[in-house]
Amino acid sequence: MRAGEAHATAAYLNGRAEDALNQLKLIAKRSDLDYYQRTRVEALIAQMTPIVLDLRRHHIKPEDQGKLAATYQPRFQVCVANGCNKAENDDAQNAARASFARPGANWPSSKVTILDSSSSNGNNPPLQ
């Protein structure tokens, strides 16, 4: 039971949602499941059904679902405290993305100070 569930999860994570749903439906037909196992499988079926229906609506066949995930080449940047390291070398594209890399990077730093000391109850000093 757990192996079939793991197989369905692996199929889903590899982009084959319809294969995962079919695997879960086969597991749900088994008669040796206890209440918790059946409930867990039915919950996974309920989560995957809208995804599979959406893929069918867009006419994406089950045999093409895994290919879509394999051909996608993500473009990303890694941002740390001292700047961003780019994953690709296209400077024009990265210049356009620079403003989105770290929101507020060019904004002046501000410090919020609460001037109203009446909000303090005597036990805690006002926040600064």
DSSP file (Angstrom, degrees, kcal/mol; ACC not computed):
  #  RESIDUE AA STRUCTURE BP1 BP2  ACC     N-H-->O    O-->H-N    N-H-->O    O-->H-N    TCO  KAPPA ALPHA  PHI   PSI    X-CA   Y-CA   Z-CA
    1    1 A M     >        0   0    0      0, 0.0     4,-2.0     0, 0.0     5,-0.2   0.000 360.0 360.0 360.0 -50.9    0.0    0.0    0.0
    2    2 A R  H  >  +     0   0    0      1,-0.2     4,-2.5     2,-0.2     5,-0.2   0.861 360.0  54.3 -65.3 -35.6    2.7    2.5    1.0
    3    3 A A  H  > S+     0   0    0      2,-0.2     4,-2.3     1,-0.2    -1,-0.2   0.906 109.1  47.7 -65.9 -40.8    4.8    1.5   -2.0
    4    4 A G  H  > S+     0   0    0      2,-0.2     4,-2.2     1,-0.2    -2,-0.2   0.884 112.0  50.0 -65.8 -38.5    2.0    2.2   -4.4
    5    5 A E  H  X S+     0   0    0     -4,-2.0     4,-2.2     2,-0.2    -2,-0.2   0.897 111.3  48.6 -66.3 -40.3    1.3    5.5   -2.7
    6    6 A A  H  X S+     0   0    0     -4,-2.5     4,-2.5     2,-0.2    -2,-0.2   0.882 109.9  52.4 -66.3 -38.0    5.0    6.4   -3.0
    7    7 A H  H  X S+     0   0    0     -4,-2.3     4,-2.2     2,-0.2    -2,-0.2   0.909 110.0  48.5 -63.4 -42.0    5.0    5.3   -6.7
    8    8 A A  H  X S+     0   0    0     -4,-2.2     4,-2.3     2,-0.2    -2,-0.2   0.896 111.4  49.9 -65.1 -40.7    2.0    7.6   -7.3
    9    9 A T  H  X S+     0   0    0     -4,-2.2     4,-2.6     2,-0.2    -2,-0.2   0.909 110.7  49.5 -64.3 -41.9    3.7   10.5   -5.5
   10   10 A A  H  X S+     0   0    0     -4,-2.5     4,-1.5     2,-0.2    -2,-0.2   0.896 110.3  50.7 -64.3 -39.9    6.9   10.0   -7.6
   11   11 A A  H  <>S+     0   0    0     -4,-2.2     5,-2.8     2,-0.2    -2,-0.2   0.913 111.8  48.0 -63.4 -42.1    4.8   10.0  -10.8
   12   12 A Y  H ><5S+     0   0    0     -4,-2.3     3,-1.7     1,-0.2    -2,-0.2   0.925 111.0  49.7 -64.5 -44.3    3.1   13.2   -9.7
   13   13 A L  H 3<5S+     0   0    0     -4,-2.6    -1,-0.2     1,-0.3    -2,-0.2   0.750 106.2  57.2 -68.7 -22.8    6.4   14.9   -8.8
   14   14 A N  T 3<5S-     0   0    0     -4,-1.5    -1,-0.3    -5,-0.2    55,-0.2   0.340 126.9 -99.9 -87.4   6.6    7.9   13.8  -12.2
   15   15 A G  T < 5S+     0   0    0     -3,-1.7     2,-0.8     1,-0.1    -3,-0.2   0.555  90.4 119.3  92.9   8.5    5.0   15.7  -14.0
   16   16 A R     >< +     0   0    0     -5,-2.8     4,-1.8    -6,-0.2     5,-0.1  -0.635  25.9 159.3-108.0  73.7    2.8   12.7  -14.7
   17   17 A A  H  > S+     0   0    0     -2,-0.8     4,-2.4     1,-0.2    -1,-0.2   0.866  71.5  52.5 -66.4 -38.4   -0.3   13.6  -12.8
   18   18 A E  H  > S+     0   0    0      1,-0.2     4,-2.3     2,-0.2    -1,-0.2   0.898 108.7  50.1 -68.7 -38.3   -2.7   11.4  -14.7
   19   19 A D  H  > S+     0   0    0      2,-0.2     4,-2.1     1,-0.2    -1,-0.2   0.899 111.1  50.4 -62.8 -39.6   -0.5    8.3  -14.1
   20   20 A A  H  X S+     0   0    0     -4,-1.8     4,-2.3     2,-0.2    -2,-0.2   0.910 109.9  49.7 -64.7 -42.2   -0.4    9.2  -10.4
   21   21 A L  H  X S+     0   0    0     -4,-2.4     4,-2.2     1,-0.2    -2,-0.2   0.908 110.3  50.1 -64.4 -41.5   -4.2    9.5  -10.2
   22   22 A N  H  X S+     0   0    0     -4,-2.3     4,-1.9     1,-0.2    -1,-0.2   0.898 110.0  51.0 -63.2 -39.7   -4.7    6.2  -12.0
   23   23 A Q  H  X S+     0   0    0     -4,-2.1     4,-1.9     1,-0.2    -2,-0.2   0.915 110.6  48.6 -63.3 -43.0   -2.3    4.5   -9.5
   24   24 A L  H  X S+     0   0    0     -4,-2.3     4,-2.3     1,-0.2    -1,-0.2   0.868 108.5  53.7 -66.6 -35.9   -4.2    6.0   -6.6
   25   25 A K  H  X S+     0   0    0     -4,-2.2     4,-1.0     2,-0.2    -1,-0.2   0.875 107.7  51.0 -66.5 -35.8   -7.5    4.8   -8.0
   26   26 A L  H  < S+     0   0    0     -4,-1.9     4,-0.4     1,-0.2     3,-0.4   0.897 110.4  49.2 -65.4 -39.4   -6.1    1.3   -8.2
   27   27 A I  H >< S+     0   0    0     -4,-1.9     3,-1.5     1,-0.2    -2,-0.2   0.898 106.2  56.7 -65.3 -39.5   -5.0    1.5   -4.6
   28   28 A A  H 3< S+     0   0    0     -4,-2.3    -1,-0.2     1,-0.3    -2,-0.2   0.759  99.0  61.3 -65.4 -24.1   -8.5    2.7   -3.5
   29   29 A K  T 3< S+     0   0    0     -4,-1.0    -1,-0.3    -3,-0.4    -2,-0.2   0.625  80.3 109.1 -76.9 -12.6  -10.1   -0.4   -5.1
   30   30 A R    <   -     0   0    0     -3,-1.5     3,-0.4    -4,-0.4    -3,-0.0  -0.351  60.6-151.2 -67.2 145.1   -8.2   -2.7   -2.7
   31   31 A S  S    S+     0   0    0      1,-0.2    -1,-0.1    -2,-0.0    -3,-0.0   0.568  85.1  69.9 -92.9  -9.7  -10.3   -4.3    0.0
   32   32 A D  S    S+     0   0    0      2,-0.0     2,-0.3     0, 0.0    -1,-0.2   0.252  70.9 115.7 -94.7  14.9   -7.5   -4.7    2.6
   33   33 A L        -     0   0    0     -3,-0.4     2,-0.1    -6,-0.1    -5,-0.0  -0.621  56.8-140.5 -83.6 139.6   -7.2   -1.0    3.4
   34   34 A D     >  -     0   0    0     -2,-0.3     4,-2.5     1,-0.1     5,-0.2  -0.337  36.1 -89.7 -86.6-179.7   -8.0    0.2    6.8
   35   35 A Y  H  > S+     0   0    0      1,-0.2     4,-2.3     2,-0.2     5,-0.2   0.896 124.5  46.8 -59.3 -44.7   -9.9    3.5    7.5
   36   36 A Y  H  > S+     0   0    0      2,-0.2     4,-2.3     1,-0.2    -1,-0.2   0.892 113.1  48.0 -69.7 -40.6   -6.8    5.7    7.7
   37   37 A Q  H  > S+     0   0    0      2,-0.2     4,-2.3     1,-0.2     5,-0.2   0.937 114.0  46.9 -64.6 -45.8   -5.1    4.3    4.6
   38   38 A R  H  X S+     0   0    0     -4,-2.5     4,-2.6     1,-0.2    -2,-0.2   0.899 112.5  50.3 -63.4 -40.6   -8.3    4.7    2.5
   39   39 A T  H  X S+     0   0    0     -4,-2.3     4,-2.1    -5,-0.2    -1,-0.2   0.907 110.6  49.3 -64.6 -41.9   -8.9    8.2    3.8
   40   40 A R  H  X S+     0   0    0     -4,-2.3     4,-1.9     2,-0.2    -2,-0.2   0.914 113.4  46.2 -63.6 -43.3   -5.3    9.2    2.9
   41   41 A V  H  X S+     0   0    0     -4,-2.3     4,-2.3     1,-0.2    -2,-0.2   0.910 112.4  50.3 -66.6 -42.5   -5.6    7.8   -0.6
   42   42 A E  H  X S+     0   0    0     -4,-2.6     4,-2.3     1,-0.2    -1,-0.2   0.859 108.8  52.7 -65.5 -34.3   -9.0    9.4   -1.1
   43   43 A A  H  X S+     0   0    0     -4,-2.1     4,-1.7     2,-0.2    -1,-0.2   0.904 109.6  48.5 -66.5 -40.7   -7.6   12.7    0.0
   44   44 A L  H  X S+     0   0    0     -4,-1.9     4,-2.2     2,-0.2    -2,-0.2   0.895 110.8  51.0 -65.1 -39.2   -4.7   12.4   -2.5
   45   45 A I  H  X S+     0   0    0     -4,-2.3     4,-2.0     1,-0.2    -2,-0.2   0.916 109.0  51.3 -62.4 -42.6   -7.3   11.5   -5.2
   46   46 A A  H  < S+     0   0    0     -4,-2.3    -1,-0.2     1,-0.2    -2,-0.2   0.841 112.0  47.4 -64.2 -33.0   -9.3   14.6   -4.3
   47   47 A Q  H  < S+     0   0    0     -4,-1.7     4,-0.5     1,-0.2    -1,-0.2   0.867 116.4  42.0 -74.9 -36.5   -6.2   16.8   -4.6
   48   48 A M  H  X S+     0   0    0     -4,-2.2     4,-2.4     1,-0.2     5,-0.2   0.730  96.2  77.0 -85.6 -22.4   -5.0   15.4   -7.9
   49   49 A T  H  X S+     0   0    0     -4,-2.0     4,-2.6     1,-0.2     5,-0.2   0.911  94.2  48.0 -59.3 -46.9   -8.4   15.2   -9.7
   50   50 A P  H  > S+     0   0    0      0, 0.0     4,-2.0     0, 0.0    -1,-0.2   0.870 111.9  51.6 -62.4 -33.2   -8.7   19.0  -10.5
   51   51 A I  H  > S+     0   0    0     -4,-0.5     4,-2.1     2,-0.2    -2,-0.2   0.929 111.8  45.4 -66.9 -44.9   -5.1   19.0  -11.8
   52   52 A V  H  X S+     0   0    0     -4,-2.4     4,-2.4     1,-0.2    -1,-0.2   0.897 111.9  52.1 -66.6 -40.1   -5.8   16.1  -14.1
   53   53 A L  H  X S+     0   0    0     -4,-2.6     4,-2.2    -5,-0.2    -1,-0.2   0.883 109.3  50.5 -63.3 -37.3   -9.0   17.6  -15.3
   54   54 A D  H  X S+     0   0    0     -4,-2.0     4,-1.6     2,-0.2    -2,-0.2   0.902 109.6  50.1 -66.6 -40.7   -7.2   20.8  -16.1
   55   55 A L  H  <>S+     0   0    0     -4,-2.1     5,-2.6     1,-0.2    -2,-0.2   0.899 111.6  48.7 -63.9 -39.7   -4.6   19.0  -18.1
   56   56 A R  H ><5S+     0   0    0     -4,-2.4     3,-1.6     1,-0.2    -2,-0.2   0.887 107.2  55.5 -65.7 -38.3   -7.3   17.2  -20.0
   57   57 A R  H 3<5S+     0   0    0     -4,-2.2    -1,-0.2     1,-0.3    -2,-0.2   0.849 108.4  48.2 -63.1 -33.6   -9.1   20.5  -20.7
   58   58 A H  T 3<5S-     0   0    0     -4,-1.6    -1,-0.3    -5,-0.1    -2,-0.2   0.300 117.1-117.4 -88.3   8.9   -5.8   21.8  -22.2
   59   59 A H  T < 5 +     0   0    0     -3,-1.6     2,-0.7     1,-0.2    -3,-0.2   0.848  59.0 155.7  58.5  39.4   -5.6   18.6  -24.3
   60   60 A I      < -     0   0    0     -5,-2.6    -1,-0.2    -6,-0.1    -2,-0.1  -0.879  35.6-140.5 -97.0 115.7   -2.3   17.5  -22.7
   61   61 A K    >>  -     0   0    0     -2,-0.7     3,-1.3    -3,-0.1     4,-0.9  -0.359  17.3-115.9 -76.4 153.9   -2.0   13.7  -23.0
   62   62 A P  H >> S+     0   0    0      0, 0.0     3,-0.6     0, 0.0     4,-0.6   0.857 115.6  55.8 -58.5 -35.5   -0.7   11.6  -20.2
   63   63 A E  H 34 S+     0   0    0      1,-0.2     4,-0.3     2,-0.1     3,-0.0   0.707 109.2  47.8 -71.8 -17.1    2.3   10.5  -22.3
   64   64 A D  H <> S+     0   0    0     -3,-1.3     4,-1.4     1,-0.1    -1,-0.2   0.582  90.6  82.6 -94.4 -11.7    3.3   14.1  -22.9
   65   65 A Q  H <X S+     0   0    0     -4,-0.9     4,-1.0    -3,-0.6     3,-0.2   0.902  91.9  45.5 -65.1 -43.1    3.0   15.2  -19.2
   66   66 A G  H  X S+     0   0    0     -4,-0.6     4,-1.5     1,-0.2    -1,-0.2   0.817 108.3  59.0 -68.3 -30.0    6.4   14.0  -18.2
   67   67 A K  H  > S+     0   0    0     -4,-0.3     4,-1.8     1,-0.2    -1,-0.2   0.837  98.2  59.2 -68.4 -33.2    8.0   15.6  -21.3
   68   68 A L  H  X S+     0   0    0     -4,-1.4     4,-0.8    -3,-0.2    -1,-0.2   0.908 108.0  44.6 -63.3 -40.9    6.8   19.0  -20.3
   69   69 A A  H  < S+     0   0    0     -4,-1.0    -1,-0.2   -55,-0.2    -2,-0.2   0.842 112.4  52.7 -71.3 -33.0    8.7   18.9  -17.0
   70   70 A A  H  < S+     0   0    0     -4,-1.5    -2,-0.2     1,-0.2    -1,-0.2   0.799 109.6  47.3 -75.2 -28.5   11.8   17.5  -18.7
   71   71 A T  H  < S+     0   0    0     -4,-1.8     2,-0.4    -5,-0.1    -1,-0.2   0.618  85.6 104.6 -89.4 -12.3   12.1   20.2  -21.4
   72   72 A Y     <  -     0   0    0     -4,-0.8    -4,-0.0    -3,-0.2    -3,-0.0  -0.560  53.4-164.3 -73.4 124.9   11.5   23.2  -19.0
   73   73 A Q        -     0   0    0     -2,-0.4     2,-0.1     2,-0.0    -1,-0.1  -0.897  13.6-145.9-110.0 100.6   14.8   25.0  -18.4
   74   74 A P        -     0   0    0      0, 0.0     2,-0.5     0, 0.0    -2,-0.0  -0.387   4.6-152.0 -69.6 142.9   14.4   27.3  -15.4
   75   75 A R        +     0   0    0     -2,-0.1     2,-0.3     2,-0.0    -2,-0.0  -0.963  30.8 152.6-112.2 130.9   16.2   30.6  -15.3
   76   76 A F        -     0   0    0     -2,-0.5    11,-1.2     2,-0.0     2,-0.3  -0.941  33.5-140.3-150.9 166.8   17.0   31.9  -11.9
   77   77 A Q  E     -A   86   0A   0     -2,-0.3     2,-0.6     9,-0.2     9,-0.2  -0.971  16.2-135.3-131.7 150.9   19.4   34.0   -9.8
   78   78 A V  E     -A   85   0A   0      7,-2.3     7,-2.9    -2,-0.3     2,-0.5  -0.934  22.4-163.6-107.7 119.6   20.8   33.4   -6.4
   79   79 A C  E     +A   84   0A   0     -2,-0.6     5,-0.2     5,-0.2     2,-0.2  -0.885  13.6 168.3-108.4 132.1   20.7   36.4   -4.2
   80   80 A V  E >   -A   83   0A   0      3,-3.0     3,-1.5    -2,-0.5    -2,-0.0  -0.679  54.1 -79.5-126.7-176.0   22.7   36.7   -1.0
   81   81 A A  T 3  S+     0   0    0      1,-0.3     3,-0.1    -2,-0.2    -2,-0.0   0.813 126.9  43.9 -59.8 -33.5   23.5   39.6    1.3
   82   82 A N  T 3  S-     0   0    0      1,-0.2     2,-0.3     0, 0.0    -1,-0.3   0.323 124.8 -65.2 -99.6   9.9   26.3   41.1   -0.9
   83   83 A G  E <   -A   80   0A   0     -3,-1.5    -3,-3.0     2,-0.0     2,-0.4  -0.887  60.1 -59.2 142.6-170.5   24.5   40.8   -4.3
   84   84 A C  E     -A   79   0A   0     -2,-0.3     2,-0.5    -5,-0.2    -5,-0.2  -0.928  28.9-151.7-116.5 134.7   23.1   38.4   -6.9
   85   85 A N  E     -A   78   0A   0     -7,-2.9    -7,-2.3    -2,-0.4     2,-0.3  -0.908  24.6-135.9 -98.9 128.4   25.0   35.7   -8.8
   86   86 A K  E     -A   77   0A   0     -2,-0.5    -9,-0.2    -9,-0.2     8,-0.0  -0.632  10.1-152.9 -91.6 144.6   23.4   35.0  -12.1
   87   87 A A  S    S+     0   0    0    -11,-1.2     2,-0.3    -2,-0.3    -1,-0.1   0.711  83.6  41.8 -84.9 -22.4   22.8   31.6  -13.5
   88   88 A E  S    S-     0   0    0    -12,-0.2    -2,-0.0     2,-0.1   -13,-0.0  -0.816  76.9-131.4-121.4 166.3   22.9   32.7  -17.1
   89   89 A N        +     0   0    0     -2,-0.3     2,-1.1     4,-0.0     3,-0.1   0.178  63.3 121.9-104.6  16.3   25.3   35.1  -18.8
   90   90 A D     >  -     0   0    0      1,-0.2     4,-2.2     2,-0.1     5,-0.2  -0.691  39.2-173.7 -83.6  99.4   22.8   37.3  -20.7
   91   91 A D  H  > S+     0   0    0     -2,-1.1     4,-2.2     1,-0.2    -1,-0.2   0.842  79.6  54.9 -66.4 -35.1   23.7   40.7  -19.3
   92   92 A A  H  > S+     0   0    0      2,-0.2     4,-1.4     1,-0.2    -1,-0.2   0.916 111.7  44.2 -65.2 -41.7   20.8   42.5  -21.1
   93   93 A Q  H  > S+     0   0    0      1,-0.2     4,-1.5     2,-0.2    -2,-0.2   0.891 114.0  49.8 -69.5 -38.9   18.2   40.1  -19.6
   94   94 A N  H  X S+     0   0    0     -4,-2.2     4,-1.2     1,-0.2    -2,-0.2   0.825 105.3  57.5 -70.4 -30.6   19.8   40.3  -16.2
   95   95 A A  H  < S+     0   0    0     -4,-2.2     4,-0.5     1,-0.2     3,-0.2   0.899 107.8  47.8 -65.3 -38.7   19.9   44.1  -16.2
   96   96 A A  H  < S+     0   0    0     -4,-1.4     3,-0.4     1,-0.2    -1,-0.2   0.844 115.0  45.9 -68.6 -32.4   16.1   44.1  -16.7
   97   97 A R  H >X S+     0   0    0     -4,-1.5     3,-1.7     1,-0.2     4,-0.8   0.629  89.2  87.2 -83.4 -14.2   15.7   41.6  -13.9
   98   98 A A  H >X S+     0   0    0     -4,-1.2     3,-0.8     1,-0.3     4,-0.7   0.847  83.9  55.8 -58.9 -35.8   18.0   43.4  -11.5
   99   99 A S  H 34 S+     0   0    0     -4,-0.5    -1,-0.3    -3,-0.4     5,-0.2   0.733 111.2  45.3 -70.3 -18.5   15.3   45.6  -10.1
  100  100 A F  H <4 S+     0   0    0     -3,-1.7    -1,-0.2    -4,-0.2    -2,-0.2   0.522  92.1  84.0 -97.5  -6.7   13.3   42.5   -9.2
  101  101 A A  H << S+     0   0    0     -4,-0.8    -2,-0.1    -3,-0.8    -1,-0.1   0.943 107.2  10.5 -65.5 -50.3   16.1   40.5   -7.7
  102  102 A R  S >< S-     0   0    0     -4,-0.7     3,-2.0   -18,-0.0    -1,-0.3  -0.876  81.6-137.4-132.4 100.6   15.9   42.0   -4.2
  103  103 A P  T 3  S+     0   0    0      0, 0.0    -3,-0.1     0, 0.0    -4,-0.0  -0.323  90.5  13.6 -58.5 132.8   12.9   44.2   -3.5
  104  104 A G  T >  S+     0   0    0     -5,-0.2     3,-0.6     1,-0.0    -5,-0.0   0.582  84.1 130.0  80.6   9.9   13.8   47.3   -1.6
  105  105 A A  T <  S+     0   0    0     -3,-2.0    -6,-0.0     1,-0.2    -1,-0.0   0.855  79.9  38.5 -66.1 -33.4   17.6   46.9   -2.3
  106  106 A N  T 3  S+     0   0    0     -4,-0.3    -1,-0.2    -7,-0.1     3,-0.0   0.446  95.2 104.4 -96.1  -0.6   17.8   50.5   -3.5
  107  107 A W  S <  S-     0   0    0     -3,-0.6     2,-0.1     1,-0.1     3,-0.1  -0.538  81.2-106.2 -79.2 145.6   15.5   51.9   -0.9
  108  108 A P        -     0   0    0      0, 0.0     2,-0.1     0, 0.0    -1,-0.1  -0.467  40.2-108.0 -68.9 142.6   16.9   53.9    2.0
  109  109 A S        -     0   0    0     -2,-0.1     2,-0.3    -3,-0.0    -5,-0.0  -0.446  38.5-161.4 -71.1 143.9   16.8   51.9    5.2
  110  110 A S        -     0   0    0     -2,-0.1     2,-0.5    -3,-0.1    -1,-0.0  -0.923  11.5-148.4-127.6 152.6   14.3   53.2    7.6
  111  111 A K        -     0   0    0     -2,-0.3     2,-0.5     2,-0.0    -2,-0.0  -0.984  15.0-139.7-121.7 127.5   13.8   52.7   11.3
  112  112 A V        -     0   0    0     -2,-0.5     2,-0.5     2,-0.0    -2,-0.0  -0.751  21.9-175.7 -89.2 126.0   10.4   52.8   12.9
  113  113 A T        -     0   0    0     -2,-0.5     2,-0.7     0, 0.0    15,-0.2  -0.986  19.5-143.2-123.4 129.1   10.2   54.6   16.1
  114  114 A I        -     0   0    0     13,-1.3    -2,-0.0    -2,-0.5     0, 0.0  -0.820  16.9-177.8 -91.8 117.4    7.1   54.7   18.3
  115  115 A L        +     0   0    0     -2,-0.7     2,-0.9     1,-0.0    -1,-0.2   0.701  56.4  91.6 -89.3 -20.6    6.9   58.2   19.8
  116  116 A D    >   +     0   0    0      1,-0.2     3,-0.7     2,-0.1     4,-0.1  -0.662  48.1 179.5 -81.1 107.5    3.7   57.6   21.9
  117  117 A S  G >   +     0   0    0     -2,-0.9     3,-1.2     1,-0.2    -1,-0.2   0.519  67.6  83.1 -85.0  -5.1    4.9   56.4   25.3
  118  118 A S  G 3  S+     0   0    0      1,-0.2    -1,-0.2     3,-0.1    -2,-0.1   0.703  78.3  68.3 -72.3 -16.2    1.3   56.2   26.6
  119  119 A S  G <  S+     0   0    0     -3,-0.7     2,-0.3     2,-0.0    -1,-0.2   0.637  79.6  97.0 -76.8 -11.2    0.9   52.8   24.9
  120  120 A S    <   -     0   0    0     -3,-1.2    -3,-0.0     1,-0.1     0, 0.0  -0.580  65.2-153.1 -78.6 138.9    3.4   51.3   27.4
  121  121 A N        -     0   0    0     -2,-0.3    -1,-0.1     3,-0.2    -3,-0.1   0.320  47.8-101.5 -94.2   9.1    1.8   49.6   30.4
  122  122 A G  S    S+     0   0    0      2,-0.6    -2,-0.1     1,-0.0    -3,-0.0  -0.006 113.8  73.9  97.6 -30.0    4.7   50.3   32.7
  123  123 A N  S    S+     0   0    0      1,-0.2    -3,-0.0     2,-0.0    -1,-0.0   0.835  98.7  41.5 -83.7 -34.9    6.1   46.8   32.4
  124  124 A N  S    S-     0   0    0      3,-0.0    -2,-0.6     0, 0.0    -3,-0.2  -0.942  83.7-126.9-116.3 132.5    7.5   47.1   28.9
  125  125 A P        -     0   0    0      0, 0.0    -4,-0.1     0, 0.0     3,-0.1  -0.353  44.4 -84.5 -69.6 158.7    9.3   50.1   27.6
  126  126 A P        -     0   0    0      0, 0.0     2,-0.2     0, 0.0    -9,-0.1  -0.299  50.7-103.5 -62.4 148.2    8.0   51.7   24.4
  127  127 A L              0   0    0      1,-0.1   -13,-1.3    -3,-0.1    -7,-0.0  -0.470 360.0 360.0 -72.7 142.5    9.3   50.1   21.2
  128  128 A Q              0   0    0    -15,-0.2    -1,-0.1    -2,-0.2   -13,-0.0   0.320 360.0 360.0-133.4 360.0   12.0   51.9   19.2
